[in-house]
Amino acid sequence: MAERGETIRIGSYDVKITRLDKVLFPDDQITKRDLINYYRRIAPWMLPHLRGRPLTLERFPDGIDKTRIIQKASSSYNPAWVKTVTVKKVGGTVRHVVCENEATLAYLANQACVTPHIWLSRSHRLDYPDQMVFDLDPSDDNFRLVKETAQSFRKILEELGLPAYLKTTGSRGLHVVVPLKRQDGFDSVRSFARRVAQAAADADPEHRTLEQSKAKRRGRVFLDTNRNAYGQTVACAYAVRARRNAPVSVPVDWHELDKKDIRPDGVTIQNVFARLDGIEDPWKNFWQRGVILKKVQQKVGKFNDTRRISQKKAA
């Protein structure tokens, strides 16, 4: 690749790249060149999770130890081939970037976008998410509690007849994700997610909580369902996180939770491709297994009531 101010051809598009030797991860000497190369190579795995979605860009023009920019609005200087979608927000509208191809991924990386955060819905049906996300956020570095909590979610969801998928955050926690058929609106999905999370919290209130305040969590795993709302975002599968070693948020198989050495930030841009060469994609059938939550709304209510009765008898 060229050193600065050059244009490269990616598919049908000309992508201008600059300052390739700019160090973005100073502790690891990972450069913009490395970031661009990673996103170009990971594109076949990542694009199915990006296409059609409004993006919020987490950018670090001077490296991850310097100023962070959270960018929602598409830049006026973006090339015409970078697709966008205009979404309604409180007080007006915002035009977000939509990533449809490898060229756009490379272009965004050149803008020092370390992490693209995705909406849970796609541009042609923004009010209807195609996934429900449970963000399991530990209060400390006790990942064992996070793994146990994820397994609890899996059990509850399977009892409700819902598919459950898993990915690391690339930070400290895990995401449990349910694919949806875009028949339920955000309010309905968020309400449903809250009821499932409450069941998981009730199963182990000593170690799990829905408490928003960090001061009141008292070392417990926070079961965050807030992302299941219009305009909220989550780090995309295979996105790099702005942390030491450049960890990646990756789909994982449930059996991997049994491994003692699994870490939420253990897969990085240095080792992710060795991982992909050695395993089958845990999310290969994700989009084919979408469900309609309306069909199990009553079931989750009865499920919660039954669990409360059982817990009272046990007490």
C-alpha positions in Angstrom: 0.0 0.0 0.0 1.0 3.6 -0.6 2.4 5.7 2.2 0.2 8.8 2.0 -2.3 10.7 -0.2 -2.7 7.7 -2.5 -5.8 6.2 -4.1 -6.4 2.4 -4.2 -9.0 0.6 -6.2 -11.4 -1.6 -4.2 -14.1 -3.3 -6.3 -15.6 -0.5 -8.4 -14.5 2.3 -6.2 -11.5 4.5 -5.7 -10.6 4.9 -2.1 -8.2 7.7 -1.0 -5.9 6.6 1.9 -3.6 8.8 3.9 -1.1 8.7 6.8 -0.9 4.9 6.8 1.9 4.8 9.3 -0.1 6.8 11.9 0.0 4.8 15.1 -3.6 4.3 16.4 -2.8 1.8 19.2 0.4 3.2 20.8 1.0 0.3 23.3 1.0 -2.2 20.5 2.3 0.0 17.6 -0.8 -0.9 15.5 -1.1 1.6 12.7 -3.8 2.9 10.4 -2.4 0.6 7.8 -3.0 -2.4 10.1 -6.6 -1.2 10.8 -7.4 -0.8 7.1 -5.9 -4.2 6.2 -7.9 -5.8 8.9 -11.2 -4.4 7.8 -10.6 -5.2 4.2 -9.7 -8.8 5.1 -12.6 -9.3 7.6 -15.2 -7.8 5.2 -16.7 -11.2 4.0 -17.5 -12.1 7.6 -18.5 -8.6 8.8 -20.5 -7.1 5.9 -23.6 -9.3 6.5 -23.9 -7.7 9.9 -23.3 -4.2 8.6 -25.3 -3.8 5.4 -28.4 -1.6 5.5 -27.8 -0.3 9.0 -27.3 3.3 10.1 -23.8 3.6 11.7 -22.4 5.6 14.6 -18.6 5.9 14.1 -16.2 5.7 17.0 -13.1 7.6 15.7 -9.7 8.3 17.1 -7.8 10.5 14.6 -4.8 10.8 16.9 -4.9 7.3 18.4 -6.9 5.6 21.1 -5.1 7.4 23.9 -6.2 10.8 22.5 -9.6 12.4 21.8 -12.4 10.1 20.9 -15.0 11.3 18.4 -18.5 9.8 18.3 -19.9 10.7 14.9 -23.4 10.1 13.9 -23.9 12.5 11.0 -22.3 11.6 7.7 -19.4 14.0 6.7 -20.1 16.4 3.9 -16.8 15.4 2.3 -17.6 11.7 2.0 -17.4 10.4 -1.6 -20.7 10.1 -3.4 -20.5 6.3 -3.4 -20.6 6.1 0.4 -24.3 5.3 1.0 -26.3 7.1 3.7 -29.8 7.0 5.2 -31.7 9.8 6.8 -33.3 8.9 10.1 -35.8 10.8 12.3 -34.5 11.9 15.6 -35.9 14.1 18.3 -35.7 17.7 17.0 -35.1 16.7 13.3 -33.2 14.2 11.2 -29.7 12.8 10.9 -28.0 11.4 7.9 -26.0 8.3 8.9 -23.4 6.4 6.9 -24.5 2.9 5.8 -21.7 0.4 5.0 -22.5 -1.8 2.0 -19.1 -3.0 0.8 -15.4 -3.4 1.5 -14.5 -0.1 0.0 -16.7 1.7 2.5 -15.1 -0.3 5.4 -11.6 0.7 4.1 -12.7 4.4 3.7 -14.1 4.5 7.3 -10.9 2.9 8.7 -8.9 5.6 6.9 -11.0 8.1 8.8 -9.6 6.4 11.9 -13.0 4.8 12.7 -11.8 2.0 15.0 -15.3 0.8 15.9 -18.5 1.0 13.7 -21.6 0.8 16.0 -24.7 -0.5 14.3 -28.4 0.1 14.7 -30.5 -3.0 15.5 -32.7 -2.2 12.5 -32.1 -1.7 8.8 -32.7 1.4 6.7 -35.8 0.1 4.9 -37.6 -0.7 8.1 -36.0 1.4 10.8 -38.8 1.0 13.4 -38.5 -2.8 13.4 -35.3 -4.4 14.8 -34.0 -7.7 13.4 -32.2 -8.6 16.6 -32.7 -8.4 20.4 -29.6 -7.9 22.4 -28.8 -8.6 26.1 -25.6 -6.8 27.0 -24.0 -8.5 30.0 -21.8 -5.9 31.6 -19.7 -6.9 34.7 -19.0 -4.5 37.5 -15.4 -5.9 37.7 -13.2 -8.4 35.9 -15.0 -11.5 37.2 -15.7 -13.0 33.8 -16.9 -16.3 35.4 -20.1 -14.5 36.6 -20.6 -13.2 33.0 -20.3 -16.7 31.6 -22.8 -18.1 34.1 -25.2 -15.3 33.4 -25.0 -15.9 29.7 -25.8 -19.6 30.2 -28.8 -18.6 32.3 -30.1 -16.4 29.5 -29.6 -19.3 27.1 -31.6 -21.6 29.2 -34.5 -19.1 29.6 -34.6 -18.3 25.9 -34.5 -21.9 24.9 -37.4 -22.6 27.4 -39.3 -19.9 25.6 -38.5 -21.5 22.2 -36.2 -18.7 21.1 -32.8 -19.1 19.4 -29.9 -17.6 21.4 -26.6 -16.6 19.9 -23.5 -15.3 21.6 -20.6 -12.9 20.9 -17.9 -11.3 22.9 -17.9 -7.5 23.2 -14.2 -7.2 22.7 -14.3 -5.4 26.0 -15.3 -7.0 29.4 -18.7 -8.6 28.7 -20.8 -10.7 26.4 -23.8 -10.1 24.1 -26.6 -12.7 24.0 -28.5 -12.0 20.8 -31.9 -13.3 19.4 -32.5 -12.9 15.7 -35.9 -11.3 14.8 -38.1 -11.2 11.7 -38.8 -7.5 11.9 -42.5 -7.9 12.9 -42.1 -6.4 16.4 -41.5 -2.7 17.0 -38.7 -1.4 19.3 -41.0 -0.7 22.3 -42.4 -4.3 22.2 -38.9 -5.8 21.8 -37.5 -3.7 24.6 -40.4 -4.6 26.9 -39.9 -8.3 26.1 -36.2 -8.1 26.7 -36.8 -6.5 30.1 -39.0 -9.3 31.2 -36.5 -12.0 30.1 -33.7 -10.1 31.9 -35.8 -9.8 35.0 -36.2 -13.6 35.0 -32.4 -14.0 34.7 -31.9 -11.5 37.5 -34.4 -13.2 39.8 -32.6 -16.5 39.3 -29.5 -15.1 41.0 -30.1 -11.6 42.5 -26.9 -11.8 44.5 -24.9 -11.7 41.2 -27.2 -10.1 38.7 -29.0 -6.8 38.5 -31.1 -4.5 36.2 -29.9 -1.5 38.3 -28.9 1.4 36.0 -26.7 3.1 38.7 -23.2 1.7 38.8 -23.0 2.7 42.5 -25.9 0.5 43.3 -24.8 -2.6 41.3 -22.5 -3.8 44.2 -20.3 -6.0 42.1 -23.2 -7.6 40.2 -23.4 -8.2 36.4 -25.6 -5.5 34.8 -28.2 -7.0 32.5 -28.5 -4.2 30.0 -31.6 -4.2 27.7 -31.4 -0.5 26.9 -29.9 -1.1 23.5 -33.2 -2.5 22.3 -34.6 1.0 21.5 -34.8 3.1 18.4 -31.5 4.8 17.6 -29.5 2.8 20.1 -26.4 1.0 18.8 -24.1 -2.0 19.6 -20.6 -2.8 18.4 -20.9 -4.8 15.2 -19.7 -8.4 15.0 -16.0 -8.4 14.1 -15.6 -4.7 15.0 -12.3 -3.7 16.6 -12.5 -2.1 20.0 -10.3 0.8 21.2 -8.4 -1.2 23.8 -4.9 -2.5 24.2 -4.1 -5.3 21.7 -6.9 -4.2 19.4 -9.5 -6.8 20.5 -12.4 -7.8 18.3 -16.0 -8.5 19.1 -16.5 -12.0 17.8 -19.4 -14.5 17.5 -18.6 -17.6 19.7 -20.2 -20.9 20.1 -21.9 -21.7 23.4 -19.5 -24.6 24.1 -16.6 -22.2 24.2 -17.8 -20.8 27.5 -16.6 -24.1 29.0 -13.0 -23.1 28.1 -11.1 -21.7 31.1 -9.0 -19.4 28.9 -11.9 -17.7 27.1 -11.8 -13.9 27.5 -14.2 -11.2 26.2 -11.1 -9.4 24.7 -9.1 -12.5 23.9 -9.6 -12.4 20.1 -7.6 -9.6 18.4 -6.8 -8.4 14.9 -3.6 -10.4 15.2 -5.2 -13.8 15.9 -8.8 -13.6 14.6 -8.1 -15.0 11.2 -6.3 -18.1 12.7 -9.5 -18.5 14.7 -11.7 -18.2 11.6 -9.6 -20.8 9.7 -10.1 -23.3 12.5 -13.8 -23.1 13.3 -17.2 -23.0 11.6 -19.0 -19.7 11.8 -21.1 -19.9 15.0 -23.6 -17.4 13.5 -23.8 -19.0 10.0 -27.5 -19.5 10.2 -28.3 -16.4 12.4 -30.5 -14.6 9.8 -32.4 -17.8 8.9 -33.6 -18.3 12.4 -35.4 -15.0 13.0 -38.5 -15.2 15.3 -41.6 -13.1 16.0 -41.9 -12.2 19.6 -45.6 -11.6 19.5 -46.0 -15.4 19.4 -44.4 -15.8 22.8 -45.5 -12.7 24.6 -48.0 -14.6 26.8 -45.5 -17.4 27.3 -42.9 -15.1 28.8 -45.5 -13.7 31.2 -46.5 -17.2 32.4 -42.9 -18.2 32.5 -42.0 -15.3 34.9 -45.1 -16.0 37.1 -44.1 -19.7 37.4 -40.6 -18.9 38.4 -41.7 -16.4 41.0 -44.0 -19.0 42.6 -41.2 -21.6 42.6 -38.8 -19.1 44.2 -41.4 -18.2 46.9 -41.9 -21.9 47.7 -38.2 -22.5 47.9 -37.8 -19.6 50.3 
